[in-house]
Amino acid sequence: MAKLDKFIYVAKLFEQVERYDEMVDAMKNVAKLNVELTVEECNLLSVGYNKNFQRFILLTLRHVERLQLPALIERIASCFNSLIVYQLSLLLRDKQKVESAFM
């Protein structure tokens, strides 16, 4: 089996098992052979890079969410606490108005 065919075969295997980093590495080896790529080989290279990039973005977003979630929860809790305090103050004011009206 020629080097080109071997690298293409390996890239297809890595695609099937969703190992896109290794798929890109195999396709980089194909590109280093200085041969003109077929449409299928170009597609393999494109799929590898796109999936790898999508995975990177997803992991980055998860990391950011994990970092920002406690701060977000704290901000929401403080907003609710402020709202509850405000509503309680309104209720107390209304209670005082009602009590003063009947006394």
N, CA, C and O atoms as a GROMACS GRO file, in nm:
protein
  412
    1MET      N    1   0.085  -0.118   0.000
    1MET     CA    2   0.000   0.000   0.000
    1MET      C    3   0.090   0.125   0.000
    1MET      O    4   0.180   0.136   0.082
    2ALA      N    5   0.064   0.215  -0.090
    2ALA     CA    6   0.145   0.338  -0.100
    2ALA      C    7   0.119   0.427   0.021
    2ALA      O    8   0.017   0.415   0.089
    3LYS      N    9   0.215   0.518   0.047
    3LYS     CA   10   0.201   0.607   0.161
    3LYS      C   11   0.072   0.688   0.154
    3LYS      O   12   0.001   0.704   0.254
    4LEU      N   13   0.041   0.737   0.036
    4LEU     CA   14  -0.079   0.818   0.018
    4LEU      C   15  -0.203   0.740   0.058
    4LEU      O   16  -0.287   0.788   0.134
    5ASP      N   17  -0.214   0.618   0.004
    5ASP     CA   18  -0.331   0.535   0.035
    5ASP      C   19  -0.338   0.501   0.184
    5ASP      O   20  -0.446   0.497   0.243
    6LYS      N   21  -0.222   0.479   0.243
    6LYS     CA   22  -0.219   0.446   0.385
    6LYS      C   23  -0.269   0.564   0.468
    6LYS      O   24  -0.350   0.546   0.560
    7PHE      N   25  -0.221   0.684   0.437
    7PHE     CA   26  -0.265   0.802   0.512
    7PHE      C   27  -0.414   0.828   0.494
    7PHE      O   28  -0.483   0.865   0.589
    8ILE      N   29  -0.464   0.810   0.372
    8ILE     CA   30  -0.608   0.830   0.346
    8ILE      C   31  -0.689   0.727   0.423
    8ILE      O   32  -0.791   0.761   0.483
    9TYR      N   33  -0.645   0.603   0.422
    9TYR     CA   34  -0.714   0.496   0.494
    9TYR      C   35  -0.719   0.528   0.644
    9TYR      O   36  -0.823   0.514   0.708
   10VAL      N   37  -0.605   0.570   0.699
   10VAL     CA   38  -0.597   0.603   0.842
   10VAL      C   39  -0.688   0.723   0.873
   10VAL      O   40  -0.757   0.723   0.975
   11ALA      N   41  -0.689   0.823   0.786
   11ALA     CA   42  -0.775   0.941   0.807
   11ALA      C   43  -0.922   0.901   0.809
   11ALA      O   44  -0.999   0.951   0.891
   12LYS      N   45  -0.961   0.810   0.720
   12LYS     CA   46  -1.101   0.763   0.717
   12LYS      C   47  -1.135   0.685   0.844
   12LYS      O   48  -1.246   0.698   0.897
   13LEU      N   49  -1.041   0.606   0.891
   13LEU     CA   50  -1.064   0.533   1.017
   13LEU      C   51  -1.082   0.629   1.134
   13LEU      O   52  -1.173   0.612   1.216
   14PHE      N   53  -0.995   0.729   1.140
   14PHE     CA   54  -1.007   0.827   1.248
   14PHE      C   55  -1.138   0.904   1.238
   14PHE      O   56  -1.196   0.941   1.341
   15GLU      N   57  -1.184   0.930   1.117
   15GLU     CA   58  -1.312   0.998   1.101
   15GLU      C   59  -1.426   0.912   1.156
   15GLU      O   60  -1.517   0.963   1.222
   16GLN      N   61  -1.421   0.783   1.130
   16GLN     CA   62  -1.527   0.693   1.177
   16GLN      C   63  -1.535   0.687   1.329
   16GLN      O   64  -1.644   0.674   1.386
   17VAL      N   65  -1.420   0.697   1.394
   17VAL     CA   66  -1.420   0.691   1.541
   17VAL      C   67  -1.417   0.831   1.603
   17VAL      O   68  -1.399   0.846   1.724
   18GLU      N   69  -1.436   0.932   1.519
   18GLU     CA   70  -1.445   1.072   1.562
   18GLU      C   71  -1.320   1.118   1.638
   18GLU      O   72  -1.330   1.187   1.740
   19ARG      N   73  -1.205   1.080   1.586
   19ARG     CA   74  -1.077   1.128   1.641
   19ARG      C   75  -1.021   1.228   1.540
   19ARG      O   76  -0.934   1.195   1.459
   20TYR      N   77  -1.072   1.350   1.547
   20TYR     CA   78  -1.045   1.447   1.442
   20TYR      C   79  -0.903   1.504   1.449
   20TYR      O   80  -0.848   1.544   1.346
   21ASP      N   81  -0.843   1.509   1.568
   21ASP     CA   82  -0.704   1.555   1.577
   21ASP      C   83  -0.612   1.464   1.496
   21ASP      O   84  -0.529   1.510   1.418
   22GLU      N   85  -0.630   1.333   1.516
   22GLU     CA   86  -0.548   1.236   1.444
   22GLU      C   87  -0.581   1.236   1.294
   22GLU      O   88  -0.493   1.215   1.211
   23MET      N   89  -0.707   1.260   1.263
   23MET     CA   90  -0.749   1.267   1.123
   23MET      C   91  -0.676   1.382   1.052
   23MET      O   92  -0.628   1.368   0.940
   24VAL      N   93  -0.671   1.497   1.121
   24VAL     CA   94  -0.601   1.612   1.064
   24VAL      C   95  -0.453   1.581   1.048
   24VAL      O   96  -0.392   1.617   0.947
   25ASP      N   97  -0.394   1.515   1.146
   25ASP     CA   98  -0.252   1.478   1.135
   25ASP      C   99  -0.226   1.388   1.014
   25ASP      O  100  -0.129   1.406   0.941
   26ALA      N  101  -0.315   1.291   0.995
   26ALA     CA  102  -0.299   1.202   0.879
   26ALA      C  103  -0.311   1.279   0.748
   26ALA      O  104  -0.237   1.254   0.654
   27MET      N  105  -0.404   1.373   0.743
   27MET     CA  106  -0.421   1.451   0.620
   27MET      C  107  -0.308   1.551   0.600
   27MET      O  108  -0.276   1.587   0.487
   28LYS      N  109  -0.246   1.596   0.710
   28LYS     CA  110  -0.127   1.680   0.696
   28LYS      C  111  -0.014   1.602   0.630
   28LYS      O  112   0.061   1.655   0.548
   29ASN      N  113  -0.004   1.474   0.668
   29ASN     CA  114   0.098   1.388   0.605
   29ASN      C  115   0.070   1.372   0.456
   29ASN      O  116   0.163   1.366   0.376
   30VAL      N  117  -0.056   1.364   0.420
   30VAL     CA  118  -0.092   1.356   0.278
   30VAL      C  119  -0.049   1.484   0.207
   30VAL      O  120   0.007   1.480   0.098
   31ALA      N  121  -0.076   1.598   0.270
   31ALA     CA  122  -0.040   1.727   0.209
   31ALA      C  123   0.111   1.741   0.192
   31ALA      O  124   0.157   1.805   0.098
   32LYS      N  125   0.188   1.681   0.283
   32LYS     CA  126   0.334   1.688   0.275
   32LYS      C  127   0.390   1.608   0.158
   32LYS      O  128   0.505   1.628   0.119
   33LEU      N  129   0.311   1.518   0.104
   33LEU     CA  130   0.358   1.435  -0.008
   33LEU      C  131   0.362   1.513  -0.139
   33LEU      O  132   0.410   1.462  -0.240
   34ASN      N  133   0.311   1.636  -0.138
   34ASN     CA  134   0.310   1.723  -0.256
   34ASN      C  135   0.244   1.660  -0.378
   34ASN      O  136   0.295   1.667  -0.489
   35VAL      N  137   0.129   1.598  -0.353
   35VAL     CA  138   0.049   1.546  -0.463
   35VAL      C  139  -0.081   1.625  -0.468
   35VAL      O  140  -0.124   1.681  -0.368
   36GLU      N  141  -0.141   1.630  -0.584
   36GLU     CA  142  -0.267   1.701  -0.597
   36GLU      C  143  -0.377   1.617  -0.531
   36GLU      O  144  -0.391   1.498  -0.559
   37LEU      N  145  -0.452   1.682  -0.445
   37LEU     CA  146  -0.556   1.610  -0.372
   37LEU      C  147  -0.682   1.596  -0.456
   37LEU      O  148  -0.721   1.686  -0.530
   38THR      N  149  -0.746   1.480  -0.441
   38THR     CA  150  -0.874   1.459  -0.507
   38THR      C  151  -0.982   1.532  -0.426
   38THR      O  152  -0.956   1.583  -0.317
   39VAL      N  153  -1.102   1.535  -0.480
   39VAL     CA  154  -1.213   1.599  -0.409
   39VAL      C  155  -1.239   1.528  -0.277
   39VAL      O  156  -1.263   1.594  -0.176
   40GLU      N  157  -1.233   1.396  -0.276
   40GLU     CA  158  -1.255   1.319  -0.154
   40GLU      C  159  -1.149   1.352  -0.049
   40GLU      O  160  -1.181   1.366   0.069
   41GLU      N  161  -1.025   1.364  -0.091
   41GLU     CA  162  -0.917   1.394   0.002
   41GLU      C  163  -0.930   1.537   0.057
   41GLU      O  164  -0.903   1.561   0.175
   42CYS      N  165  -0.971   1.630  -0.028
   42CYS     CA  166  -0.996   1.768   0.017
   42CYS      C  167  -1.109   1.770   0.120
   42CYS      O  168  -1.103   1.841   0.220
   43ASN      N  169  -1.212   1.691   0.093
   43ASN     CA  170  -1.324   1.682   0.186
   43ASN      C  171  -1.280   1.625   0.320
   43ASN      O  172  -1.323   1.673   0.425
   44LEU      N  173  -1.195   1.523   0.318
   44LEU     CA  174  -1.144   1.467   0.443
   44LEU      C  175  -1.068   1.572   0.524
   44LEU      O  176  -1.085   1.583   0.645
   45LEU      N  177  -0.985   1.646   0.456
   45LEU     CA  178  -0.908   1.750   0.522
   45LEU      C  179  -1.002   1.857   0.580
   45LEU      O  180  -0.983   1.902   0.693
   46SER      N  181  -1.100   1.897   0.503
   46SER     CA  182  -1.196   1.998   0.547
   46SER      C  183  -1.278   1.948   0.666
   46SER      O  184  -1.297   2.022   0.763
   47VAL      N  185  -1.327   1.826   0.659
   47VAL     CA  186  -1.407   1.770   0.768
   47VAL      C  187  -1.324   1.763   0.895
   47VAL      O  188  -1.371   1.799   1.003
   48GLY      N  189  -1.201   1.718   0.883
   48GLY     CA  190  -1.114   1.709   1.000
   48GLY      C  191  -1.094   1.843   1.068
   48GLY      O  192  -1.106   1.854   1.190
   49TYR      N  193  -1.062   1.945   0.990
   49TYR     CA  194  -1.042   2.078   1.048
   49TYR      C  195  -1.171   2.136   1.105
   49TYR      O  196  -1.170   2.192   1.214
   50ASN      N  197  -1.281   2.122   1.032
   50ASN     CA  198  -1.408   2.178   1.080
   50ASN      C  199  -1.455   2.111   1.209
   50ASN      O  200  -1.495   2.179   1.303
   51LYS      N  201  -1.450   1.979   1.212
   51LYS     CA  202  -1.494   1.908   1.333
   51LYS      C  203  -1.402   1.940   1.451
   51LYS      O  204  -1.447   1.955   1.564
   52ASN      N  205  -1.274   1.950   1.423
   52ASN     CA  206  -1.177   1.982   1.526
   52ASN      C  207  -1.206   2.123   1.582
   52ASN      O  208  -1.200   2.144   1.703
   53PHE      N  209  -1.236   2.217   1.493
   53PHE     CA  210  -1.266   2.353   1.534
   53PHE      C  211  -1.397   2.357   1.613
   53PHE      O  212  -1.406   2.426   1.715
   54GLN      N  213  -1.498   2.284   1.568
   54GLN     CA  214  -1.626   2.280   1.639
   54GLN      C  215  -1.606   2.224   1.780
   54GLN      O  216  -1.664   2.274   1.876
   55ARG      N  217  -1.525   2.120   1.790
   55ARG     CA  218  -1.498   2.059   1.921
   55ARG      C  219  -1.426   2.159   2.011
   55ARG      O  220  -1.456   2.168   2.130
   56PHE      N  221  -1.332   2.233   1.955
   56PHE     CA  222  -1.259   2.334   2.031
   56PHE      C  223  -1.354   2.442   2.083
   56PHE      O  224  -1.346   2.481   2.199
   57ILE      N  225  -1.444   2.489   1.997
   57ILE     CA  226  -1.541   2.592   2.036
   57ILE      C  227  -1.632   2.539   2.146
   57ILE      O  228  -1.659   2.609   2.244
   58LEU      N  229  -1.681   2.416   2.130
   58LEU     CA  230  -1.770   2.358   2.229
   58LEU      C  231  -1.702   2.346   2.366
   58LEU      O  232  -1.760   2.380   2.468
   59LEU      N  233  -1.578   2.297   2.366
   59LEU     CA  234  -1.504   2.283   2.492
   59LEU      C  235  -1.477   2.419   2.555
   59LEU      O  236  -1.483   2.434   2.677
   60THR      N  237  -1.447   2.518   2.471
   60THR     CA  238  -1.422   2.653   2.522
   60THR      C  239  -1.549   2.710   2.585
   60THR      O  240  -1.543   2.770   2.692
   61LEU      N  241  -1.663   2.692   2.519
   61LEU     CA  242  -1.789   2.741   2.573
   61LEU      C  243  -1.824   2.673   2.705
   61LEU      O  244  -1.870   2.737   2.799
   62ARG      N  245  -1.800   2.543   2.711
   62ARG     CA  246  -1.826   2.470   2.836
   62ARG      C  247  -1.739   2.523   2.948
   62ARG      O  248  -1.783   2.539   3.062
   63HIS      N  249  -1.612   2.550   2.915
   63HIS     CA  250  -1.520   2.603   3.016
   63HIS      C  251  -1.565   2.740   3.064
   63HIS      O  252  -1.565   2.767   3.184
   64VAL      N  253  -1.604   2.825   2.972
   64VAL     CA  254  -1.650   2.960   3.007
   64VAL      C  255  -1.777   2.951   3.092
   64VAL      O  256  -1.791   3.022   3.191
   65GLU      N  257  -1.869   2.863   3.053
   65GLU     CA  258  -1.992   2.847   3.130
   65GLU      C  259  -1.961   2.802   3.272
   65GLU      O  260  -2.020   2.850   3.368
   66ARG      N  261  -1.868   2.708   3.284
   66ARG     CA  262  -1.832   2.657   3.415
   66ARG      C  263  -1.772   2.768   3.502
   66ARG      O  264  -1.795   2.772   3.622
   67LEU      N  265  -1.694   2.856   3.440
   67LEU     CA  266  -1.632   2.964   3.515
   67LEU      C  267  -1.734   3.071   3.552
   67LEU      O  268  -1.725   3.130   3.660
   68GLN      N  269  -1.829   3.098   3.464
   68GLN     CA  270  -1.922   3.208   3.486
   68GLN      C  271  -2.048   3.166   3.561
   68GLN      O  272  -2.120   3.252   3.611
   69LEU      N  273  -2.075   3.039   3.570
   69LEU     CA  274  -2.199   2.994   3.634
   69LEU      C  275  -2.211   3.036   3.780
   69LEU      O  276  -2.316   3.087   3.817
   70PRO      N  277  -2.110   3.020   3.863
   70PRO     CA  278  -2.126   3.064   4.002
   70PRO      C  279  -2.154   3.215   4.013
   70PRO      O  280  -2.236   3.257   4.094
   71ALA      N  281  -2.085   3.295   3.932
   71ALA     CA  282  -2.108   3.439   3.936
   71ALA      C  283  -2.249   3.472   3.888
   71ALA      O  284  -2.315   3.560   3.943
   72LEU      N  285  -2.295   3.401   3.788
   72LEU     CA  286  -2.430   3.422   3.737
   72LEU      C  287  -2.534   3.386   3.842
   72LEU      O  288  -2.631   3.459   3.863
   73ILE      N  289  -2.514   3.274   3.908
   73ILE     CA  290  -2.606   3.231   4.015
   73ILE      C  291  -2.609   3.336   4.127
   73ILE      O  292  -2.715   3.369   4.180
   74GLU      N  293  -2.492   3.386   4.161
   74GLU     CA  294  -2.484   3.486   4.267
   74GLU      C  295  -2.557   3.615   4.228
   74GLU      O  296  -2.628   3.674   4.310
   75ARG      N  297  -2.540   3.658   4.102
   75ARG     CA  298  -2.609   3.779   4.056
   75ARG      C  299  -2.760   3.760   4.056
   75ARG      O  300  -2.834   3.849   4.097
   76ILE      N  301  -2.805   3.643   4.010
   76ILE     CA  302  -2.950   3.615   4.010
   76ILE      C  303  -3.003   3.614   4.152
   76ILE      O  304  -3.109   3.670   4.179
   77ALA      N  305  -2.931   3.550   4.242
   77ALA     CA  306  -2.975   3.543   4.382
   77ALA      C  307  -2.982   3.682   4.442
   77ALA      O  308  -3.076   3.713   4.515
   78SER      N  309  -2.882   3.766   4.413
   78SER     CA  310  -2.886   3.901   4.470
   78SER      C  311  -3.002   3.981   4.412
   78SER      O  312  -3.063   4.061   4.483
   79CYS      N  313  -3.032   3.961   4.284
   79CYS     CA  314  -3.147   4.029   4.223
   79CYS      C  315  -3.276   3.983   4.290
   79CYS      O  316  -3.362   4.065   4.323
   80PHE      N  317  -3.289   3.852   4.311
   80PHE     CA  318  -3.410   3.802   4.376
   80PHE      C  319  -3.418   3.851   4.519
   80PHE      O  320  -3.526   3.886   4.567
   81ASN      N  321  -3.305   3.855   4.588
   81ASN     CA  322  -3.305   3.905   4.725
   81ASN      C  323  -3.349   4.051   4.728
   81ASN      O  324  -3.429   4.090   4.813
   82SER      N  325  -3.297   4.131   4.635
   82SER     CA  326  -3.337   4.272   4.628
   82SER      C  327  -3.485   4.284   4.598
   82SER      O  328  -3.554   4.366   4.658
   83LEU      N  329  -3.535   4.203   4.508
   83LEU     CA  330  -3.676   4.205   4.472
   83LEU      C  331  -3.763   4.165   4.591
   83LEU      O  332  -3.866   4.226   4.617
   84ILE      N  333  -3.721   4.061   4.661
   84ILE     CA  334  -3.797   4.015   4.777
   84ILE      C  335  -3.799   4.122   4.886
   84ILE      O  336  -3.903   4.147   4.947
   85VAL      N  337  -3.685   4.185   4.910
   85VAL     CA  338  -3.678   4.292   5.011
   85VAL      C  339  -3.770   4.407   4.970
   85VAL      O  340  -3.842   4.462   5.054
   86TYR      N  341  -3.768   4.443   4.843
   86TYR     CA  342  -3.853   4.552   4.794
   86TYR      C  343  -4.002   4.516   4.811
   86TYR      O  344  -4.082   4.597   4.857
   87GLN      N  345  -4.036   4.392   4.772
   87GLN     CA  346  -4.176   4.350   4.785
   87GLN      C  347  -4.219   4.346   4.932
   87GLN      O  348  -4.332   4.384   4.964
   88LEU      N  349  -4.131   4.301   5.020
   88LEU     CA  350  -4.163   4.300   5.163
   88LEU      C  351  -4.184   4.442   5.216
   88LEU      O  352  -4.274   4.467   5.296
   89SER      N  353  -4.099   4.535   5.170
   89SER     CA  354  -4.116   4.674   5.215
   89SER      C  355  -4.250   4.730   5.167
   89SER      O  356  -4.315   4.804   5.240
   90LEU      N  357  -4.291   4.696   5.044
   90LEU     CA  358  -4.422   4.739   4.995
   90LEU      C  359  -4.535   4.679   5.078
   90LEU      O  360  -4.631   4.748   5.111
   91LEU      N  361  -4.522   4.551   5.110
   91LEU     CA  362  -4.625   4.486   5.192
   91LEU      C  363  -4.635   4.550   5.331
   91LEU      O  364  -4.744   4.572   5.382
   92LEU      N  365  -4.520   4.579   5.391
   92LEU     CA  366  -4.521   4.643   5.522
   92LEU      C  367  -4.583   4.782   5.515
   92LEU      O  368  -4.659   4.821   5.604
   93ARG      N  369  -4.551   4.855   5.411
   93ARG     CA  370  -4.609   4.988   5.393
   93ARG      C  371  -4.762   4.979   5.378
   93ARG      O  372  -4.836   5.054   5.441
   94ASP      N  373  -4.807   4.883   5.294
   94ASP     CA  374  -4.950   4.865   5.274
   94ASP      C  375  -5.018   4.821   5.403
   94ASP      O  376  -5.129   4.864   5.433
   95LYS      N  377  -4.951   4.735   5.479
   95LYS     CA  378  -5.006   4.689   5.607
   95LYS      C  379  -5.024   4.806   5.702
   95LYS      O  380  -5.126   4.818   5.770
   96GLN      N  381  -4.924   4.894   5.706
   96GLN     CA  382  -4.932   5.011   5.792
   96GLN      C  383  -5.045   5.103   5.748
   96GLN      O  384  -5.115   5.161   5.832
   97LYS      N  385  -5.063   5.118   5.617
   97LYS     CA  386  -5.173   5.202   5.566
   97LYS      C  387  -5.308   5.144   5.607
   97LYS      O  388  -5.398   5.217   5.649
   98VAL      N  389  -5.322   5.015   5.593
   98VAL     CA  390  -5.448   4.948   5.628
   98VAL      C  391  -5.474   4.960   5.778
   98VAL      O  392  -5.586   4.990   5.819
   99GLU      N  393  -5.371   4.937   5.858
   99GLU     CA  394  -5.385   4.946   6.003
   99GLU      C  395  -5.421   5.088   6.046
   99GLU      O  396  -5.506   5.107   6.133
  100SER      N  397  -5.357   5.185   5.986
  100SER     CA  398  -5.386   5.324   6.024
  100SER      C  399  -5.524   5.365   5.979
  100SER      O  400  -5.586   5.451   6.041
  101ALA      N  401  -5.575   5.306   5.871
  101ALA     CA  402  -5.709   5.339   5.823
  101ALA      C  403  -5.817   5.285   5.916
  101ALA      O  404  -5.923   5.345   5.930
  102PHE      N  405  -5.791   5.173   5.980
  102PHE     CA  406  -5.891   5.112   6.068
  102PHE      C  407  -5.876   5.155   6.212
  102PHE      O  408  -5.961   5.121   6.294
  103MET      N  409  -5.776   5.226   6.247
  103MET     CA  410  -5.758   5.266   6.387
  103MET      C  411  -5.804   5.404   6.409
  103MET      O  412  -5.797   5.454   6.521
   0.00000   0.00000   0.00000
